[in-house]
Every structure is written in structure tokens, then in C-alpha cells.
Amino acid sequence: MLDPNVVISGVLSSQGAPADVLRALAAGEFELIVSQALLDELERALGYPKLRRHIDEAAAAEIVRWLADGATVAADPATDPPVHSRDPDDDYLIALAAAHHAALVSGDRHLLALEGEIPVFSPRAFVGLLAEAERTG
């Protein structure tokens, strides 16, 4: 799973680990799981005025559509997450990842602080895992 912040960072800059994660996704190097809540958050964030200066409405809609069309769209879980973030707005991501036994890729320090409790990776660490998987076949 990709935290919407990773998607936005990767779209805003073609350099860096978030962009590498999006390139890996486009190349089919991993399966993405999304939910309606995640897509809604991404759409909402892409509409923020500070982002709208860089990503117009049509491009924002295309980004959300690209993720929805290329991902497994899963139902938002009705259960609580196994652990809670210091930011309760992130708990749906934890619950979704746990419900589908998926790793979560995020740049959010509140989520990254849960490393060891849940499978959460920074974009750079995730790109490293993908590279290692490629090397070891």
C-alpha cells in the first residue's frame, strides 16, 4: 500500500525515492492495494490549493484513476487497526494494510515510528527491498 503522501511526492518530483516507487509500480514490480478511503484522501489532498498550483484538476483526476485502475481495490476494513498511530487520521491505513497482510510505504514519521509493530517502510527502504528482490530473483 502507498500512503497518499508517497504518491503526491512522487508526482511532484521525478527525482527521489517516491518517484522510484511510482516507476516500480508502473513497471509492475509490486501489487498495489487501495481502498475507497485511500483514493478519497488522495483526491482531497490533490485538491489543496498549494498542490493545485503544481497539479491541475485534470492531472489530479488522472492520477487517482491510474491508481484505481492499476490496483486491487479492497473494501475499507470495519475493524480497528492492530496498533494506532499518534495521528488517528492514519489509522485507516494501518487497518487496511493489516486486513490485507500488506506492507505500507509512507513518508509520515508517525507511521514510520511504528516500524517493528507493523510492516511499514520509507519509500527509500521499499525501493531497496524491490532491488534486493530483483537481485535474488
Backbone as CSV, one residue per row, in Angstrom:
resi,resn,N_x,N_y,N_z,CA_x,CA_y,CA_z,C_x,C_y,C_z
1,MET,0.837,-1.171,0.000,0.000,0.000,0.000,0.880,1.230,0.000
2,LEU,0.390,2.273,-0.666,1.113,3.536,-0.682,0.299,4.589,0.049
3,ASP,0.917,5.205,1.025,0.327,6.356,1.681,0.170,7.433,0.608
4,PRO,-0.957,8.140,0.580,-1.112,9.200,-0.422,0.055,10.186,-0.460
5,ASN,0.747,10.402,0.659,1.876,11.342,0.636,3.000,10.861,-0.267
6,VAL,3.154,9.549,-0.405,4.187,9.000,-1.287,3.805,9.252,-2.743
7,VAL,2.542,9.033,-3.054,2.071,9.262,-4.424,2.257,10.731,-4.797
8,ILE,1.836,11.620,-3.925,1.937,13.054,-4.210,3.397,13.468,-4.359
9,SER,4.254,13.011,-3.472,5.678,13.351,-3.568,6.279,12.840,-4.870
10,GLY,5.906,11.633,-5.259,6.425,11.056,-6.483,5.939,11.763,-7.731
11,VAL,4.753,12.311,-7.670,4.208,13.063,-8.806,4.840,14.451,-8.887
12,LEU,5.076,15.058,-7.739,5.628,16.418,-7.723,7.076,16.484,-8.182
13,SER,7.833,15.414,-7.944,9.240,15.419,-8.327,9.602,14.084,-8.962
14,SER,10.222,14.140,-10.121,10.635,12.904,-10.796,11.918,12.340,-10.192
15,GLN,12.503,13.047,-9.257,13.712,12.603,-8.564,13.324,12.058,-7.195
16,GLY,14.117,11.158,-6.673,13.924,10.682,-5.314,13.162,9.379,-5.227
17,ALA,13.142,8.854,-4.024,12.560,7.539,-3.771,11.058,7.466,-4.058
18,PRO,10.247,8.477,-3.699,8.821,8.366,-4.037,8.583,8.199,-5.543
19,ALA,9.335,8.926,-6.360,9.208,8.767,-7.809,9.664,7.379,-8.238
20,ASP,10.711,6.855,-7.596,11.171,5.498,-7.893,10.092,4.468,-7.559
21,VAL,9.370,4.696,-6.468,8.278,3.792,-6.089,7.194,3.814,-7.172
22,LEU,6.842,4.994,-7.651,5.820,5.081,-8.701,6.289,4.432,-9.999
23,ARG,7.561,4.582,-10.327,8.093,3.915,-11.527,8.033,2.392,-11.361
24,ALA,8.364,1.910,-10.167,8.287,0.471,-9.908,6.847,-0.024,-10.014
25,LEU,5.917,0.764,-9.543,4.504,0.411,-9.662,4.109,0.333,-11.136
26,ALA,4.489,1.337,-11.898,4.157,1.363,-13.327,4.785,0.179,-14.064
27,ALA,5.938,-0.281,-13.596,6.628,-1.413,-14.219,6.088,-2.762,-13.741
28,GLY,5.132,-2.726,-12.811,4.542,-3.968,-12.315,5.401,-4.721,-11.323
29,GLU,6.286,-4.010,-10.632,7.198,-4.673,-9.697,6.549,-5.033,-8.364
30,PHE,5.378,-4.494,-8.097,4.649,-4.874,-6.895,3.167,-4.650,-7.134
31,GLU,2.360,-5.339,-6.335,0.908,-5.202,-6.425,0.464,-4.137,-5.426
32,LEU,-0.342,-3.232,-5.893,-0.840,-2.156,-5.051,-2.252,-2.465,-4.583
33,ILE,-2.495,-2.208,-3.313,-3.834,-2.321,-2.745,-4.266,-0.921,-2.340
34,VAL,-5.472,-0.550,-2.733,-6.053,0.724,-2.336,-7.465,0.459,-1.828
35,SER,-8.032,1.456,-1.188,-9.430,1.396,-0.768,-10.079,2.710,-1.168
36,GLN,-11.374,2.761,-1.035,-12.057,3.999,-1.381,-11.617,5.139,-0.466
37,ALA,-11.402,4.847,0.810,-10.946,5.897,1.732,-9.581,6.435,1.313
38,LEU,-8.684,5.558,0.876,-7.359,5.990,0.440,-7.478,6.841,-0.839
39,LEU,-8.275,6.388,-1.784,-8.469,7.162,-3.012,-9.113,8.512,-2.717
40,ASP,-10.067,8.526,-1.790,-10.717,9.787,-1.406,-9.718,10.749,-0.770
41,GLU,-8.848,10.217,0.110,-7.838,11.072,0.737,-6.882,11.638,-0.308
42,LEU,-6.465,10.801,-1.236,-5.576,11.263,-2.300,-6.250,12.356,-3.129
43,GLU,-7.483,12.128,-3.513,-8.216,13.117,-4.305,-8.367,14.436,-3.542
44,ARG,-8.685,14.331,-2.265,-8.845,15.527,-1.420,-7.512,16.291,-1.312
45,ALA,-6.444,15.563,-1.067,-5.133,16.206,-0.922,-4.683,16.855,-2.228
46,LEU,-4.946,16.200,-3.338,-4.559,16.772,-4.630,-5.344,18.047,-4.952
47,GLY,-6.443,18.267,-4.246,-7.241,19.470,-4.438,-6.821,20.640,-3.568
48,TYR,-5.862,20.420,-2.657,-5.396,21.517,-1.804,-4.792,22.618,-2.673
49,PRO,-5.050,23.870,-2.343,-4.530,24.979,-3.158,-3.019,24.930,-3.373
50,LYS,-2.247,24.549,-2.350,-0.788,24.533,-2.517,-0.357,23.475,-3.535
51,LEU,-1.134,22.410,-3.683,-0.813,21.389,-4.678,-1.424,21.708,-6.038
52,ARG,-2.559,22.383,-6.022,-3.257,22.713,-7.266,-2.388,23.590,-8.173
53,ARG,-1.471,24.350,-7.571,-0.553,25.173,-8.381,0.370,24.305,-9.222
54,HIS,0.600,23.054,-8.779,1.534,22.160,-9.456,0.838,21.040,-10.228
55,ILE,-0.347,20.670,-9.771,-1.092,19.564,-10.375,-2.504,20.058,-10.643
56,ASP,-2.848,20.249,-11.915,-4.176,20.775,-12.215,-5.252,19.708,-11.990
57,GLU,-6.489,20.117,-12.072,-7.610,19.239,-11.752,-7.636,17.994,-12.642
58,ALA,-7.384,18.172,-13.933,-7.407,17.035,-14.853,-6.283,16.051,-14.528
59,ALA,-5.089,16.555,-14.235,-3.965,15.685,-13.892,-4.239,14.962,-12.573
60,ALA,-4.832,15.654,-11.617,-5.168,15.034,-10.330,-6.150,13.892,-10.531
61,ALA,-7.164,14.114,-11.344,-8.145,13.060,-11.616,-7.489,11.871,-12.305
62,GLU,-6.548,12.144,-13.205,-5.850,11.070,-13.916,-4.983,10.254,-12.958
63,ILE,-4.350,10.899,-12.004,-3.531,10.195,-11.011,-4.400,9.236,-10.197
64,VAL,-5.530,9.728,-9.721,-6.435,8.878,-8.927,-6.953,7.726,-9.782
65,ARG,-7.322,8.007,-11.011,-7.824,6.970,-11.920,-6.728,5.927,-12.207
66,TRP,-5.494,6.393,-12.427,-4.375,5.485,-12.689,-4.191,4.506,-11.527
67,LEU,-4.236,5.029,-10.303,-4.081,4.146,-9.140,-5.254,3.180,-9.021
68,ALA,-6.458,3.698,-9.160,-7.646,2.848,-9.021,-7.673,1.752,-10.086
69,ASP,-7.296,2.093,-11.299,-7.331,1.120,-12.393,-6.215,0.090,-12.302
70,GLY,-5.075,0.472,-11.720,-3.933,-0.431,-11.668,-3.788,-1.187,-10.372
71,ALA,-4.680,-0.955,-9.442,-4.561,-1.549,-8.112,-5.692,-2.520,-7.838
72,THR,-5.504,-3.301,-6.800,-6.594,-4.080,-6.250,-7.360,-3.152,-5.324
73,VAL,-8.616,-2.922,-5.624,-9.430,-2.040,-4.785,-10.114,-2.924,-3.747
74,ALA,-9.750,-2.711,-2.504,-10.252,-3.515,-1.392,-11.240,-2.701,-0.567
75,ALA,-12.111,-3.396,0.097,-13.055,-2.725,0.986,-12.308,-2.157,2.183
76,ASP,-12.764,-1.017,2.651,-12.196,-0.448,3.871,-12.609,-1.338,5.037
77,PRO,-11.647,-1.752,5.860,-11.989,-2.646,6.968,-12.862,-1.958,8.014
78,ALA,-13.727,-2.751,8.592,-14.605,-2.243,9.648,-13.989,-2.461,11.024
79,THR,-12.819,-3.084,11.056,-12.164,-3.388,12.325,-11.118,-2.330,12.655
80,ASP,-10.794,-2.249,13.930,-9.747,-1.338,14.372,-8.388,-1.863,13.915
81,PRO,-7.427,-0.954,13.760,-6.085,-1.400,13.401,-5.449,-2.127,14.586
82,PRO,-4.448,-2.978,14.308,-3.792,-3.699,15.406,-2.982,-2.774,16.316
83,VAL,-2.528,-1.653,15.786,-1.847,-0.616,16.562,-2.374,0.725,16.064
84,HIS,-2.155,1.751,16.870,-2.633,3.079,16.496,-1.460,4.029,16.292
85,SER,-1.619,4.899,15.317,-0.643,5.955,15.067,-0.915,7.110,16.023
86,ARG,0.083,7.937,16.223,-0.147,9.162,17.014,-1.092,10.091,16.282
87,ASP,-1.226,9.894,14.967,-2.175,10.660,14.165,-3.341,9.736,13.828
88,PRO,-4.478,9.892,14.504,-5.609,8.986,14.282,-6.115,8.969,12.838
89,ASP,-5.831,10.014,12.079,-6.250,10.031,10.677,-5.511,8.998,9.838
90,ASP,-4.402,8.466,10.353,-3.632,7.449,9.638,-4.054,6.026,9.994
91,ASP,-4.907,5.883,10.986,-5.263,4.539,11.446,-5.953,3.707,10.369
92,TYR,-6.679,4.342,9.457,-7.337,3.570,8.400,-6.294,2.896,7.503
93,LEU,-5.134,3.533,7.310,-4.073,2.932,6.506,-3.517,1.692,7.203
94,ILE,-3.331,1.790,8.500,-2.828,0.651,9.278,-3.830,-0.496,9.229
95,ALA,-5.101,-0.181,9.406,-6.147,-1.208,9.380,-6.228,-1.871,8.007
96,LEU,-6.134,-1.085,6.956,-6.197,-1.628,5.598,-5.004,-2.536,5.324
97,ALA,-3.811,-2.079,5.682,-2.615,-2.895,5.478,-2.705,-4.195,6.275
98,ALA,-3.154,-4.112,7.510,-3.260,-5.312,8.345,-4.301,-6.277,7.793
99,ALA,-5.436,-5.766,7.360,-6.510,-6.620,6.842,-6.077,-7.394,5.602
100,HIS,-5.135,-6.838,4.849,-4.719,-7.471,3.596,-3.273,-7.975,3.646
101,HIS,-2.708,-8.017,4.854,-1.332,-8.503,5.044,-0.375,-7.827,4.062
102,ALA,-0.515,-6.519,3.987,0.279,-5.725,3.041,1.255,-4.829,3.791
103,ALA,2.346,-4.530,3.126,3.286,-3.547,3.651,2.761,-2.162,3.324
104,LEU,3.075,-1.222,4.165,2.686,0.163,3.985,3.934,0.983,3.696
105,VAL,3.889,1.759,2.627,5.004,2.626,2.264,4.563,4.052,2.557
106,SER,5.322,4.743,3.406,4.921,6.071,3.847,6.139,6.929,4.157
107,GLY,5.967,8.203,4.012,6.973,9.157,4.449,6.565,9.819,5.749
108,ASP,5.434,9.407,6.299,4.873,10.002,7.514,5.622,9.477,8.742
109,ARG,6.203,10.397,9.507,7.003,9.988,10.667,6.170,9.252,11.715
110,HIS,4.865,9.581,11.837,4.022,8.876,12.806,3.858,7.411,12.427
111,LEU,3.735,7.157,11.146,3.614,5.771,10.699,4.957,5.059,10.740
112,LEU,6.013,5.733,10.308,7.341,5.118,10.316,7.798,4.780,11.735
113,ALA,7.287,5.501,12.717,7.628,5.217,14.118,7.084,3.858,14.569
114,LEU,6.161,3.297,13.795,5.567,2.003,14.140,6.342,0.822,13.561
115,GLU,7.503,1.116,12.941,8.341,0.044,12.395,8.637,-0.956,13.502
116,GLY,8.507,-2.217,13.185,8.681,-3.269,14.179,7.344,-3.760,14.704
117,GLU,6.341,-2.878,14.683,4.995,-3.275,15.097,4.139,-3.636,13.894
118,ILE,4.387,-2.968,12.779,3.692,-3.239,11.527,4.726,-3.193,10.396
119,PRO,4.427,-3.815,9.264,5.359,-3.726,8.131,5.208,-2.371,7.426
120,VAL,6.011,-1.414,7.855,5.977,-0.074,7.277,7.386,0.292,6.827
121,PHE,7.463,0.895,5.645,8.754,1.218,5.051,8.741,2.632,4.502
122,SER,9.859,3.305,4.609,10.010,4.575,3.914,10.094,4.256,2.423
123,PRO,9.829,5.234,1.565,9.976,4.971,0.128,11.373,4.453,-0.229
124,ARG,12.413,5.025,0.355,13.780,4.590,0.058,14.000,3.136,0.481
125,ALA,13.523,2.769,1.674,13.677,1.389,2.146,12.893,0.425,1.252
126,PHE,11.719,0.838,0.803,10.910,-0.018,-0.061,11.586,-0.231,-1.411
127,VAL,12.139,0.827,-1.969,12.880,0.697,-3.230,14.057,-0.264,-3.036
128,GLY,14.701,-0.187,-1.893,15.783,-1.119,-1.586,15.299,-2.558,-1.526
129,LEU,14.137,-2.788,-0.925,13.563,-4.139,-0.878,13.260,-4.656,-2.281
130,LEU,12.710,-3.792,-3.125,12.416,-4.185,-4.503,13.696,-4.542,-5.245
131,ALA,14.745,-3.748,-5.046,16.023,-4.017,-5.707,16.614,-5.332,-5.224
132,GLU,16.510,-5.573,-3.931,17.023,-6.834,-3.370,16.240,-8.027,-3.919
133,ALA,14.932,-7.904,-4.019,14.107,-8.972,-4.575,14.482,-9.237,-6.027
134,GLU,14.783,-8.172,-6.769,15.196,-8.309,-8.165,16.526,-9.052,-8.265
135,ARG,17.468,-8.730,-7.372,18.792,-9.353,-7.393,18.729,-10.838,-7.030
136,THR,17.874,-11.164,-6.060,17.820,-12.536,-5.587,16.824,-13.391,-6.367
137,GLY,16.046,-12.726,-7.222,15.131,-13.438,-8.106,13.999,-14.033,-7.391
